[in-house]
Amino acid sequence: MSENRQRFGLVRLVWTLAGLMGIAVASLFIIEHVRGSGVKFNTPYQAVLLTNGSAYFGQLEGYGGRHPVLTHVYYVVSQTNPDTKQVSNILVKRGKELHEPDRMYLNPSQIIAVEPVDPHSKVAELITRASQ
């Protein structure tokens, strides 16, 4: 009788370990699948707001993953007319800087929000004009 109990205990232990291994493998698969699947946007451009207060506009890929990349990057520069004190905002294409960057690799923990840029918005209009 005690030999049967030992055998039953061993079988139960093996099945428990196999079940735990199966759960672990399934969990890793799900985590990797979720991590690798970036969010897809249905507009050509997105607005990316960062924790330092910067806002960039461009084409975002890999959002939701570990290495989001923003290409065709634009940002707004505000200029004040010294005579009238009127502030005007100008959309500037990134890449004119001394190091001429063609993309931005973003730290996902620094992204506060991502919003689609409507194709009929003023920003989309300005981007279209600047890229022609």
C-alpha positions in Angstrom: 0.0 0.0 0.0 2.8 2.4 0.9 4.5 1.7 -2.5 1.3 2.7 -4.3 1.2 5.9 -2.3 4.7 6.7 -3.2 4.0 6.0 -6.9 0.9 8.1 -6.8 2.8 11.0 -5.1 5.5 10.8 -7.7 3.0 10.8 -10.6 1.2 13.7 -9.0 4.5 15.6 -8.6 5.4 15.0 -12.3 2.0 16.2 -13.5 2.2 19.3 -11.3 5.6 20.2 -12.6 4.5 19.6 -16.2 1.5 21.8 -15.6 3.6 24.6 -14.1 6.1 24.3 -17.0 3.2 24.6 -19.4 1.8 27.7 -17.7 5.3 29.3 -17.7 5.8 28.6 -21.4 2.4 30.0 -22.2 3.0 33.1 -20.1 6.3 33.8 -21.8 4.7 33.3 -25.2 1.9 35.8 -24.4 4.3 38.3 -22.9 6.6 38.2 -25.9 3.6 38.4 -28.3 2.2 41.5 -26.5 5.7 43.1 -26.3 6.4 42.6 -30.0 3.1 43.8 -31.3 3.3 47.5 -31.7 0.3 49.7 -32.0 -0.8 50.5 -35.6 -2.1 54.0 -36.4 -4.6 54.8 -39.1 -3.2 58.3 -39.8 0.0 59.1 -41.6 1.4 61.2 -38.7 1.2 61.1 -34.9 1.9 63.7 -32.2 4.2 62.3 -29.5 4.2 64.1 -26.1 7.2 63.5 -23.9 7.8 63.9 -20.1 10.1 66.8 -20.6 7.3 68.9 -22.2 8.5 68.4 -25.8 6.0 67.6 -28.6 7.1 66.0 -31.8 5.1 65.1 -34.9 6.1 62.3 -37.2 5.5 58.7 -38.2 5.8 56.5 -35.1 6.6 52.8 -35.4 7.0 50.3 -32.6 4.8 52.1 -30.1 3.9 49.7 -27.3 7.2 47.9 -27.8 10.7 48.4 -26.3 12.1 50.6 -29.1 9.7 53.1 -30.6 11.1 55.1 -33.5 9.8 58.4 -34.9 10.7 59.3 -38.5 9.8 62.3 -40.6 10.1 64.3 -37.4 8.7 67.9 -37.0 8.5 70.2 -34.0 7.0 73.6 -33.3 9.2 76.6 -32.6 7.5 79.7 -31.1 8.9 83.1 -32.2 8.0 86.5 -30.7 8.0 89.6 -32.9 10.0 92.2 -30.8 7.9 95.1 -32.2 4.4 93.7 -31.9 5.1 91.1 -29.1 2.9 88.7 -31.3 3.9 85.1 -31.0 4.0 82.9 -34.1 4.4 79.2 -34.2 6.5 77.6 -37.0 6.7 73.9 -37.8 10.3 72.9 -38.3 11.5 69.6 -39.9 14.1 67.8 -37.8 17.3 67.1 -39.7 18.5 70.7 -40.1 20.5 70.5 -36.9 24.3 70.0 -37.0 24.1 66.2 -36.6 21.3 66.0 -39.2 19.2 63.3 -37.6 16.8 61.3 -39.8 14.9 59.6 -36.9 14.4 59.6 -33.1 14.7 56.5 -31.0 12.4 57.1 -28.1 12.5 55.8 -24.5 9.1 54.3 -24.0 9.0 55.4 -20.4 9.4 59.0 -21.5 6.3 59.0 -23.7 3.3 60.6 -22.0 0.8 60.3 -24.8 0.5 59.6 -28.5 -2.3 61.1 -30.6 -3.1 60.7 -34.2 -2.7 63.8 -36.4 -5.8 64.2 -38.5 -4.9 64.4 -42.2 -7.0 67.6 -42.5 -5.5 69.4 -39.5 -3.2 72.4 -39.7 -0.2 70.3 -38.6 -0.8 67.8 -41.4 -1.2 70.6 -43.9 2.1 72.2 -42.8 3.9 68.8 -43.0 2.6 68.2 -46.5 3.7 71.7 -47.6 7.2 71.2 -46.0 7.7 67.8 -47.6 7.0 69.0 -51.1 
